[in-house]
Amino acid sequence: MKVAASTVWEILHTAGIDPAPDRVTTTWTQFLHSQAEALLAVDFLDTITLTGTRLYILATIEHATRRIRILGATAHPTASWVGQAARNLVMDVEDTGCQVKYLIRDRDGKYPALFDTILADAGITVVRTGVRMPRMNAIMERWVRTCRRELLDRTSILNQRHLLHALREYEMFYNEHRPHQGLANAGHWPPCRHRSPTRTGSADSTSVDATTSVASSTNTSMPPELREPTFGRHSAVEMWGFRPRLPAMPESPVGYGRVRPVY
């Protein structure tokens, strides 16, 4: 008995069964959504210093949390340098307890075979994007654009040391303070542990810590409109070394108490 192809299609469609290729394959979008908690993306970006030296930056981003890691910057991304960056990434992932299973990268020639080998030994599968298909690594490419617009295009880089310092500051800002539209415009990573600018045990350190504690207690007991200004996780005492004097509160001309100061 012969059955036409249209009859077979109608029977499968009535039973709610998709064609065979759709039952065994997974689209790239489905892969990104299903493995978002275990996905890392990595990419190179470059910038030019005031002396004309081209420096290459290697960075990674977590798909689920948008957390950025700056792995380093160098003028010569050799195989040994990239391999060491991969080792540092593996150690950082293990220290933070991040369950990473896949890493997305492009087909740039700067990635040696040692890079994939180190990640494979740590249980991380490297997934390469298609040829000239940056949209397959869209989240990482979006961060590269953001880094250029907010930092690199607005900063005159002197040398490698200056670039690393600027990148570390931007990494802290991006992870701790900057809201992300893909995460309901909320910052999610707590601030890093505060480091005293002076040595522990010195008189200056004790006085600064005492002043900071007093300022924090004063901030919590005062109304929101009278608290001293804060800058990110730093209070005014930490930024300037003293508490700014608040303006006097004049008496209300109509006898309703004191007038709220306007800044």
Secondary structure, DSSP 8 states (H G I E B T S, - for coil): ----HHHHHHHHHHHT---HHHHH---HHHHHHHTGGGEEEEEEEEEE-TTS-EEEEEEEEETTT--EEEEEEES---HHHHHHHHHHHHHHHHHHT----EEEE---TTS-HHHHHHHHHTT-EEEE--TT-GGGGHHHHHHHHHHHHHTGGG----SHHHHHHHHHHHHHHHHHT---GGGTT---S-------SS-TTSHHHHHHHHHHHHHHHHHHHS-GGGS--EETTEEHHHHHSS--------B-TTSSSB-----
